[in-house]
Amino acid sequence: GIQVEQSPPDLILQEGANSTLRCNFSDSVNNLQWFHQNPWGQLINLFYIPSGTKQNGRLSATTVATERYSLLYISSSQTTDSGVYFCAVDNYGQNFVFGPGTRLSVLP
Amino acid sequence: DTEVTQTPKHLVMGMTNKKSLKCEQHMGHRAMYWYKQKAKKPPELMFVYSYEKLSINESVPSRFSPECPNSSLLNLHLHALQPEDSALYLCASSRSRPNEQFFGPGTRLTVL
């Protein structure tokens, strides 16, 4: 089945810093989503981005499907950005697979 | 309404109990999903319903029994669970498969 990797596994930032999270996948996908899981377990949709670039406030994402990777950019990080960031991919309806996540801690 | 709701929020059950988890959405989505998430791990797909028909069962033990009574409602019936089944159970829906998924807040299950 499709493999999804995320890097880095852990990230500690000072408030106000910028960061880039990466998601690599091993096969063609027709759906890619980025989620933020808050400390209470809620998965919050950040981007639905099978290809191209999108921006939402301080967050932006780029997926290069032909090279099988996606990037999530967080600018001017805030303590509320802390949590786990997951990318998940759909392998043409066969499955919806999550990467292992990046655990982000933003310090005041 | 862009919300997926799940009840209960927390559930504690013994290994001989029978209980059910409930998930509801009113977005007109025709695909609904159950995921299981253990601590410090990503969610893992358990079941997928598409147009009220089970389309994917990821080899889940029979002590978990899904039910989709209509396009808005998804249940997960639990019977004779083991302590290792303790986890966060997440429900999601999407307009169709494959498409953007929206998740509920989850049910945190503890099996004693």
Chai-1 contact restraints between the chains, C-beta under 6 A:
chainA,res_idxA,chainB,res_idxB,connection_type,confidence,min_distance_angstrom,max_distance_angstrom,comment,restraint_id
A,N30,B,P98,contact,1.0,0.0,6.0,A-B,restraint_1
A,N31,B,P98,contact,1.0,0.0,6.0,A-B,restraint_2
A,G41,B,L88,contact,1.0,0.0,6.0,A-B,restraint_3
A,G41,B,G106,contact,1.0,0.0,6.0,A-B,restraint_4
A,Q42,B,P105,contact,1.0,0.0,6.0,A-B,restraint_5
A,L43,B,F103,contact,1.0,0.0,6.0,A-B,restraint_6
A,Y48,B,E100,contact,1.0,0.0,6.0,A-B,restraint_7
A,F86,B,P42,contact,1.0,0.0,6.0,A-B,restraint_8
A,D90,B,P98,contact,1.0,0.0,6.0,A-B,restraint_9
A,G93,B,R97,contact,1.0,0.0,6.0,A-B,restraint_10
A,G93,B,P98,contact,1.0,0.0,6.0,A-B,restraint_11
A,F96,B,L45,contact,1.0,0.0,6.0,A-B,restraint_12
A,F98,B,P42,contact,1.0,0.0,6.0,A-B,restraint_13
A,F98,B,P43,contact,1.0,0.0,6.0,A-B,restraint_14
A,P100,B,P42,contact,1.0,0.0,6.0,A-B,restraint_15
A,G101,B,P42,contact,1.0,0.0,6.0,A-B,restraint_16
